Structures are given as structure tokens and as C-alpha cells.
Amino acid sequence: MMPIWGGGRNIKTIGQEKSNVCRLNIPYYCVLKETAEVSRPSCQLPRTPWCTLICSGSRCFSAFNGFRAVPTGNLEEVIITSQKKQESLLDAAIDVSVFSGEDLEKYAVTDMSGVALVTPGLTFQNTGVWAQIYLRGVGTRVSQAGLDTGVAVYVDDRYVGRQSGVMFGMTDVNRIEVLKGPQGVLFGRNSTGGAIRVISNPVSDQLEGDITVGAGDYSYRHARGTINVPITDNFAIRASAQQRKRDGFKENIIEGGYDYDDLDEFMARIRARWDVTENVSIELGHMFASLKDLANMGAVSADSGIARGIAFGGITTTDRFKIASSTTGPDLNPDGPKHHMYSSSLRLDASFSAFDVAAYVTDASNNERRLG
């Protein structure tokens, strides 16, 4: 057994025959000091009544995090509403990842695909305006009439029924909650893999706003802004917008065709909130978004069983950054695939002494054009 050094008394060995684990109880304040040979506890003036050392082999480890009274800050309480009620993240009986608006800024997340980069178990792929979301391996490749997604996406409690509707950029976001595992009890049948909730910043009674601009290679430019204007003491308007553009970096060698992997996105949203009384409020909102994204073109082969894809182009065998696609010609498809989305919402919140009531009505329209 390793000898224990100390300046106190009451040293006794526990289980010396079967284990080299010992306990040292001394009424002194102990500090571990590192030497070239062994870690040794030295005793100073009394500060704590007892301390316990667990020793094994040739190293000594504290039973606490440390002997000195190091001040520790309190963890910030994170409030979520994933289970249709306000509760602390630590108390929620659910596996959920939460990202605040500040986190999204820090991670440079500007759209839904960026959330997957910071969320364990979440994968996100897109082909043009169509998203493929998988949570813990559960999801669907295509979402259309009769084929619903396996991961439900909600924007301010508005269900996004098609995967193409989640491709738009995010601005003025308060937090994002990623709920992992089946959520059918609270979020319906289309949440086998989980659910993603995007919660916007509320309309407030303060005059505030912000603006962000950015630029990058391939003529990338990005601008977004938010403004909140109180009209009266109980009525305010909040508006936000974002636009991103980028030139394509996959050259189309067909004359008249446009390049791939470009980006042209715009999103605008306005909300008005009226506090009818102290306990009753009404919020009306409308959002418009458009997206043009040619994304990727897969390679095709005549003997692979998908020879019909040759008619739609594909990556040439000589250069992976060049394609030959006649579907992007001005006669067949002059503007390329586009997606437009319109969404309106009306929300009523009422607070009573024993409970709260929230009524939410939404209407959304998705217009997609794929080939011509």
C-alpha cells in the first residue's frame, strides 16, 4: 500500500488485506501537491471539518471536485415548451437539444441545414428545394401527397407539411428545440423520428432592431434585418427579412444552360400583436418565402439501370465540377426549379387564474416547380 503523508491524526486503514484503498480523516484543510514522485496531500489551517481521500496505486484523488472553496457560477436555467408547457430543460422527461438565438449566431447557422451540423443524431440533405431530414436514422427521402415526412417541423407551432417548406433561411429566432424519438402523442403521426420546433422572438413593446450583412466567394452575399416598433401601449409590429444569393460553381457545358449549386433565397415576415386586456392577446402574422436552388446533379451511367437519367444530364466523366444538362436550357426551363411559400397565422392567448388557453389557426400554400 502506498504510504499516506499528512500533518493530522486519526489515520486508519480500511480493507488492507483485500484492497489498497485507504481512508484518511483529518480535521485539517487539505491541498493536493504534485511532486515528481507522487501526489501528496499537505495540511494547512482548519477550514473544513473533514476531508476524504481515496488512494489507489501511486496516485491520490479527491472525493470532491477540489479541496479549495472555488466559487462556481449557477447554471442558466433553460425554459422549453417541447411538451406544450413551460418547464426547465433539466426537468423535462425527453431527449431534446436546445439552441438559443445567440447559439445560432455563434455557430453561423442561417438555415435549417445548419442545425444538423450542431445536433447529434440529426442529418440533413437537400437536393434543390427538397429537404431530406433524418433524426436517429428515421426519416423519408421524398415528401409529397401521400408520402409524409418522418420528422415533423414546426415554425411557431405551425406545422410545415412538406419538406421543401423547411429550406428557407431563419432570422429573428429565439430558440430551436430538436426533440429526439417518436413524438406522436403531442405532435401527430408524422413525427416518428422526432420533431423540430423553431420559436421566433416575440413581438415586444420596445423599439428595437438589428441588421447583418455578409459576403463570400462565388459572389455570395447575405443580408438580414429585424425591427420591432410599438405603435401604442398595447399594439406593436415586428418585421424581419433575409436574402441570400450565390453564383453556381458547377459549370454547365451545354450552351444556354445555367450553372448548378447556385442559391437565390428571400424570406420576409411581419407580425402584429394586440394586447386586448392584461390577460388576452391576439397576434396576426404573414410570411412569404421564395427559393431557387439548383443544388447537385448526380452522375449517371448507361449500364446502371438508371439510363433514363442521361436525358436529364449528369456529371461529366472528365470533371466533377462540370455538368451537361439540357433541362436547364432557356426553352425547357427558363428559370429553373423554384419554390414559393405563403403562410398566414392567427393566434389567441388567454390567461386565467388556474390555466392558460392558446388557440392557433394557420393557412399555408406551397408552390413548387421542378422541371419546366
C-alpha positions as CSV (number, residue, x, y, z in Angstrom):
1,M,0.0,0.0,0.0
2,M,1.2,3.5,-0.8
3,P,2.2,5.5,2.4
4,I,-0.1,8.4,3.2
5,W,1.6,11.6,4.3
6,G,-0.2,14.2,6.4
7,G,0.0,16.5,9.3
8,G,-3.1,15.4,11.1
9,R,-4.3,12.4,13.2
10,N,-6.9,9.7,13.1
11,I,-5.5,7.7,10.2
12,K,-6.9,4.2,9.8
13,T,-6.9,1.6,7.0
14,I,-9.9,0.0,5.5
15,G,-9.7,-3.4,3.9
16,Q,-6.0,-3.5,3.8
17,E,-5.9,-7.3,3.1
18,K,-8.1,-7.2,0.0
19,S,-7.6,-3.8,-1.4
20,N,-5.1,-1.0,-1.4
21,V,-7.8,1.6,-0.8
22,C,-7.5,3.6,2.3
23,R,-9.4,6.5,4.0
24,L,-7.7,9.4,5.6
25,N,-9.9,11.5,8.0
26,I,-8.2,14.6,9.4
27,P,-9.7,17.8,10.8
28,Y,-7.5,20.0,8.7
29,Y,-7.8,21.8,5.4
30,C,-6.0,19.6,2.8
31,V,-4.5,20.5,-0.6
32,L,-3.1,18.1,-3.1
33,K,0.5,19.0,-4.1
34,E,2.1,17.5,-7.2
35,T,5.7,16.3,-6.9
36,A,7.9,14.4,-9.3
37,E,7.3,11.2,-7.4
38,V,3.8,11.1,-6.0
39,S,0.8,13.3,-5.4
40,R,0.8,14.1,-1.6
41,P,-1.9,15.9,0.4
42,S,-0.5,18.6,2.7
43,C,-2.5,20.1,5.6
44,Q,-2.9,23.7,6.4
45,L,-5.1,25.8,8.8
46,P,-8.5,24.3,9.5
47,R,-11.2,25.4,7.1
48,T,-13.4,22.3,6.6
49,P,-14.2,19.9,9.4
50,W,-13.4,16.7,7.4
51,C,-12.0,15.7,4.1
52,T,-11.7,12.3,2.5
53,L,-9.0,11.0,0.2
54,I,-9.3,7.8,-1.8
55,C,-5.9,6.5,-2.7
56,S,-5.2,3.7,-5.2
57,G,-1.8,2.7,-6.7
58,S,0.5,5.6,-6.7
59,R,-2.0,8.4,-7.2
60,C,-4.3,10.3,-4.8
61,F,-7.7,11.6,-5.9
62,S,-10.1,13.9,-4.1
63,A,-13.6,12.7,-3.2
64,F,-14.8,16.2,-4.1
65,N,-14.1,18.3,-7.2
66,G,-11.4,20.1,-5.2
67,F,-10.4,20.9,-1.7
68,R,-10.3,24.7,-2.1
69,A,-13.6,26.5,-1.9
70,V,-13.6,27.7,-5.5
71,P,-16.7,29.8,-6.3
72,T,-18.9,28.3,-9.0
73,G,-21.5,30.2,-11.0
74,N,-25.0,28.9,-11.3
75,L,-26.1,27.2,-14.5
76,E,-28.5,29.3,-16.5
77,E,-32.0,27.8,-16.5
78,V,-33.2,26.9,-19.9
79,I,-37.0,27.0,-20.3
80,I,-38.5,24.9,-23.1
81,T,-42.1,24.3,-24.3
82,S,-41.5,21.0,-26.1
83,Q,-44.3,19.2,-24.2
84,K,-46.8,22.0,-24.6
85,K,-46.0,23.6,-21.3
86,Q,-43.2,25.7,-19.9
87,E,-40.6,23.7,-18.0
88,S,-36.9,23.6,-17.2
89,L,-34.8,21.6,-19.6
90,L,-33.4,19.7,-16.6
91,D,-36.9,18.6,-15.5
92,A,-38.1,17.6,-19.0
93,A,-38.5,13.8,-19.4
94,I,-37.5,13.9,-23.0
95,D,-34.3,13.9,-25.1
96,V,-34.1,17.4,-26.5
97,S,-31.3,19.6,-27.9
98,V,-31.9,23.3,-27.5
99,F,-30.1,26.2,-29.3
100,S,-30.8,29.8,-28.5
101,G,-30.6,32.6,-31.0
102,E,-27.2,33.5,-29.6
103,D,-26.0,29.9,-30.2
104,L,-27.2,30.1,-33.8
105,E,-25.2,33.3,-34.3
106,K,-22.1,31.8,-32.8
107,Y,-22.4,28.7,-35.0
108,A,-23.2,30.8,-38.1
109,V,-26.4,28.9,-38.6
110,T,-28.6,30.7,-41.2
111,D,-31.0,27.9,-42.3
112,M,-32.3,24.6,-41.2
113,S,-29.5,22.6,-42.7
114,G,-27.0,24.3,-40.4
115,V,-28.9,23.0,-37.3
116,A,-27.8,19.4,-38.3
117,L,-24.2,20.4,-38.0
118,V,-24.6,21.1,-34.3
119,T,-27.2,18.5,-33.3
120,P,-26.1,14.9,-32.6
121,G,-28.2,12.3,-34.4
122,L,-29.7,14.8,-36.9
123,T,-28.8,14.7,-40.6
124,F,-30.0,17.0,-43.3
125,Q,-29.5,16.7,-47.0
126,N,-31.0,18.8,-49.8
127,T,-31.5,18.4,-53.5
128,G,-32.6,21.7,-54.7
129,V,-35.6,22.9,-52.9
130,W,-36.4,19.5,-51.4
131,A,-35.0,18.5,-47.9
132,Q,-34.3,15.1,-46.6
133,I,-34.3,15.1,-42.8
134,Y,-33.3,12.1,-40.7
135,L,-33.4,12.0,-36.9
136,R,-31.7,9.0,-35.3
137,G,-31.8,7.3,-38.8
138,V,-35.6,7.8,-39.2
139,G,-36.9,10.0,-42.0
140,T,-38.1,10.0,-45.6
141,R,-36.3,10.9,-48.8
142,V,-39.3,12.4,-50.5
143,S,-42.3,14.3,-49.1
144,Q,-45.3,14.8,-51.3
145,A,-49.0,14.0,-51.4
146,G,-49.5,10.6,-49.8
147,L,-45.9,10.4,-48.5
148,D,-45.4,12.4,-45.4
149,T,-42.2,13.2,-43.6
150,G,-40.9,11.2,-40.7
151,V,-39.6,14.3,-38.8
152,A,-42.2,16.9,-38.1
153,V,-41.1,20.6,-38.4
154,Y,-43.0,23.4,-36.6
155,V,-42.4,27.1,-37.0
156,D,-44.1,28.9,-34.2
157,D,-46.5,26.0,-33.8
158,R,-47.3,26.0,-37.5
159,Y,-46.8,22.6,-39.0
160,V,-44.7,22.5,-42.2
161,G,-46.4,19.8,-44.2
162,R,-43.8,19.4,-46.9
163,Q,-40.0,19.1,-46.7
164,S,-39.5,21.8,-49.3
165,G,-41.0,24.2,-46.8
166,V,-38.2,24.0,-44.4
167,M,-35.4,25.0,-46.7
168,F,-35.8,28.7,-46.1
169,G,-33.4,30.8,-44.1
170,M,-34.0,31.6,-40.4
171,T,-34.0,35.0,-38.9
172,D,-35.2,36.5,-35.7
173,V,-35.1,33.1,-34.0
174,N,-35.4,32.9,-30.2
175,R,-34.5,29.2,-30.0
176,I,-34.7,25.9,-31.7
177,E,-35.8,22.7,-30.0
178,V,-34.9,19.3,-31.5
179,L,-37.0,16.5,-29.9
180,K,-35.5,13.1,-30.5
181,G,-37.5,9.9,-30.7
182,P,-41.2,9.3,-31.5
183,Q,-43.4,12.4,-30.6
184,G,-46.8,11.2,-31.8
185,V,-48.6,11.9,-28.6
186,L,-48.0,15.7,-28.8
187,F,-47.0,16.2,-32.4
188,G,-49.1,13.8,-34.5
189,R,-48.4,10.9,-36.8
190,N,-45.6,12.5,-38.9
191,S,-43.1,12.6,-36.0
192,T,-41.8,9.0,-36.0
193,G,-38.2,10.1,-35.8
194,G,-38.8,13.3,-33.8
195,A,-39.8,16.9,-34.1
196,I,-38.0,20.2,-34.7
197,R,-39.6,23.4,-33.3
198,V,-38.5,26.8,-34.4
199,I,-39.6,29.6,-32.0
200,S,-39.3,33.2,-33.1
201,N,-38.6,36.2,-30.8
202,P,-41.9,37.6,-29.5
203,V,-43.4,40.9,-30.5
204,S,-42.4,43.3,-27.7
205,D,-43.4,46.8,-26.6
206,Q,-39.8,48.1,-27.1
207,L,-38.3,49.8,-30.1
208,E,-35.5,47.6,-31.3
209,G,-33.9,46.1,-34.4
210,D,-30.7,44.7,-35.9
211,I,-29.1,44.2,-39.3
212,T,-26.5,41.8,-40.5
213,V,-24.7,41.7,-43.9
214,G,-22.1,39.3,-45.2
215,A,-20.2,38.3,-48.3
216,G,-18.1,35.4,-49.6
217,D,-16.7,33.7,-52.7
218,Y,-18.7,32.9,-55.8
219,S,-20.4,36.3,-55.3
220,Y,-22.1,35.2,-52.1
221,R,-24.0,38.0,-50.4
222,H,-26.2,37.8,-47.4
223,A,-28.3,40.4,-45.6
224,R,-30.9,40.2,-42.9
225,G,-32.6,42.5,-40.5
226,T,-35.3,42.8,-37.9
227,I,-37.3,45.8,-36.5
228,N,-39.8,46.0,-33.7
229,V,-42.0,49.1,-33.5
230,P,-44.5,49.8,-30.7
231,I,-47.5,51.7,-32.2
232,T,-49.4,52.2,-29.0
233,D,-49.2,51.0,-25.4
234,N,-50.9,47.7,-26.3
235,F,-50.2,47.3,-30.1
236,A,-46.8,46.6,-31.8
237,I,-45.5,45.3,-35.1
238,R,-42.4,43.2,-35.7
239,A,-40.9,42.6,-39.2
240,S,-37.9,40.6,-40.4
241,A,-36.4,39.7,-43.7
242,Q,-33.4,37.8,-45.1
243,Q,-31.9,37.4,-48.5
244,R,-29.0,35.1,-49.7
245,K,-27.5,34.8,-53.1
246,R,-24.6,32.8,-54.6
247,D,-23.4,32.0,-58.1
248,G,-23.2,28.4,-59.2
249,F,-19.8,26.7,-59.0
250,K,-20.6,23.7,-61.2
251,E,-20.3,24.8,-64.8
252,N,-22.9,23.6,-67.3
253,I,-21.2,22.9,-70.6
254,I,-24.5,22.9,-72.5
255,E,-25.0,26.1,-74.4
256,G,-27.8,28.2,-72.8
257,G,-27.9,26.2,-69.6
258,Y,-27.2,27.7,-66.2
259,D,-24.7,26.5,-63.6
260,Y,-25.5,24.3,-60.7
261,D,-25.1,24.8,-56.9
262,D,-26.3,28.4,-57.0
263,L,-28.5,30.0,-54.4
264,D,-31.3,32.6,-54.6
265,E,-33.3,32.9,-51.4
266,F,-35.6,35.5,-50.0
267,M,-37.8,35.4,-46.9
268,A,-39.9,38.2,-45.3
269,R,-42.2,38.1,-42.3
270,I,-44.4,40.5,-40.4
271,R,-46.4,40.1,-37.2
272,A,-48.7,42.4,-35.3
273,R,-49.7,41.8,-31.6
274,W,-52.6,43.4,-29.8
275,D,-52.9,43.1,-26.1
276,V,-56.7,43.4,-25.7
277,T,-56.5,43.2,-21.9
278,E,-53.9,42.2,-19.4
279,N,-54.8,38.5,-19.9
280,V,-55.9,38.4,-23.5
281,S,-53.7,39.0,-26.6
282,I,-54.1,38.5,-30.4
283,E,-51.3,38.0,-32.9
284,L,-51.6,38.1,-36.6
285,G,-48.7,37.1,-38.9
286,H,-47.9,36.6,-42.5
287,M,-44.7,35.1,-44.2
288,F,-43.6,35.0,-47.8
289,A,-40.6,33.0,-49.0
290,S,-39.0,32.0,-52.3
291,L,-36.1,29.7,-53.1
292,K,-34.2,28.9,-56.2
293,D,-31.5,26.3,-55.6
294,L,-30.2,24.0,-58.3
295,A,-28.2,22.0,-55.8
296,N,-26.5,18.9,-57.0
297,M,-26.6,16.7,-60.1
298,G,-25.8,13.0,-59.6
299,A,-23.6,11.0,-62.0
300,V,-25.5,8.7,-64.4
301,S,-24.4,5.5,-66.1
302,A,-26.0,3.7,-69.1
303,D,-25.5,0.3,-67.6
304,S,-26.6,1.1,-64.1
305,G,-30.3,0.7,-64.5
306,I,-31.0,4.4,-64.5
307,A,-30.0,5.2,-68.1
308,R,-33.1,7.4,-68.4
309,G,-31.2,9.9,-66.3
310,I,-28.9,10.6,-69.2
311,A,-31.7,12.6,-70.7
312,F,-31.6,14.9,-67.8
313,G,-27.8,15.4,-67.7
314,G,-25.4,14.4,-65.0
315,I,-21.8,15.0,-64.0
316,T,-19.4,14.5,-66.9
317,T,-16.7,11.9,-66.6
318,T,-13.9,14.4,-67.2
319,D,-14.6,16.9,-64.5
320,R,-16.7,16.6,-61.3
321,F,-17.3,20.4,-61.3
322,K,-18.8,20.4,-64.8
323,I,-22.2,19.0,-65.9
324,A,-24.1,18.5,-69.1
325,S,-27.7,19.2,-68.6
326,S,-30.1,20.4,-71.3
327,T,-33.0,20.6,-68.8
328,T,-31.6,23.9,-67.7
329,G,-32.0,25.3,-71.2
330,P,-34.0,28.5,-71.7
331,D,-36.7,26.8,-73.7
332,L,-37.4,23.9,-71.4
333,N,-36.9,25.5,-68.0
334,P,-36.1,29.2,-68.3
335,D,-35.9,30.0,-64.6
336,G,-35.0,26.6,-63.1
337,P,-36.7,24.9,-60.1
338,K,-38.3,27.3,-57.7
339,H,-40.4,27.1,-54.6
340,H,-42.7,29.8,-53.3
341,M,-44.5,29.6,-49.9
342,Y,-47.1,31.8,-48.3
343,S,-48.2,31.4,-44.7
344,S,-50.7,33.3,-42.6
345,S,-51.5,32.7,-38.9
346,L,-53.8,34.0,-36.2
347,R,-53.1,33.2,-32.5
348,L,-55.2,34.0,-29.4
349,D,-53.8,33.7,-26.0
350,A,-55.8,34.0,-22.8
351,S,-54.6,33.6,-19.2
352,F,-56.9,32.6,-16.3
353,S,-56.2,32.1,-12.7
354,A,-56.0,28.4,-12.9
355,F,-55.0,27.7,-16.5
356,D,-54.0,29.3,-19.9
357,V,-55.6,28.9,-23.3
358,A,-54.0,29.2,-26.7
359,A,-55.9,29.0,-30.0
360,Y,-53.8,28.9,-33.2
361,V,-55.1,28.9,-36.8
362,T,-52.7,28.8,-39.8
363,D,-53.0,28.6,-43.6
364,A,-50.1,27.8,-45.8
365,S,-49.6,27.4,-49.6
366,N,-46.6,25.8,-51.3
367,N,-46.0,26.2,-55.0
368,E,-43.2,24.1,-56.4
369,R,-41.8,23.9,-59.9
370,R,-39.3,21.2,-60.7
371,L,-38.7,20.7,-64.4
372,G,-40.2,23.2,-66.8
